């Protein structure tokens, strides 16, 4: 898992709400990432925000942690486990070719 996905908390603060918005907008533009959820509170003379970012990578696993799902090069979804491939589903409709 990439470092970008290991940390999803971001903190912003600014003396004005407009300044806070500008900081957050700049961060999104510079990091090419979206914010999933935010909480804004006043703290002293500042507006403070704790935000969660969207994950860039999602790992699908069974409850036992041993079975995983991934997308094959042809766009099929497959489930793997301790003994190799356990099952395959056909191509996923609407999945862009670059994501296959």
Rosetta blueprint (number, residue, H / E / L):
1 X L
2 X L
3 X H
4 X H
5 X H
6 X H
7 X L
8 X L
9 X E
10 X E
11 X E
12 X E
13 X E
14 X E
15 X L
16 X L
17 X H
18 X H
19 X H
20 X H
21 X H
22 X H
23 X H
24 X H
25 X H
26 X H
27 X H
28 X H
29 X H
30 X H
31 X H
32 X L
33 X L
34 X L
35 X E
36 X E
37 X E
38 X E
39 X E
40 X E
41 X E
42 X E
43 X E
44 X L
45 X L
46 X E
47 X E
48 X E
49 X E
50 X E
51 X E
52 X E
53 X E
54 X L
55 X L
56 X L
57 X L
58 X L
59 X L
60 X E
61 X E
62 X L
63 X L
64 X L
65 X L
66 X L
67 X L
68 X E
69 X E
70 X E
71 X E
72 X L
73 X L
74 X L
75 X L
76 X E
77 X E
78 X E
79 X E
80 X E
81 X E
82 X L
83 X L
84 X E
85 X E
86 X E
87 X E
88 X E
89 X E
90 X E
91 X E
92 X L
93 X L
94 X L
95 X L
96 X L
97 X H
98 X H
99 X H
100 X L
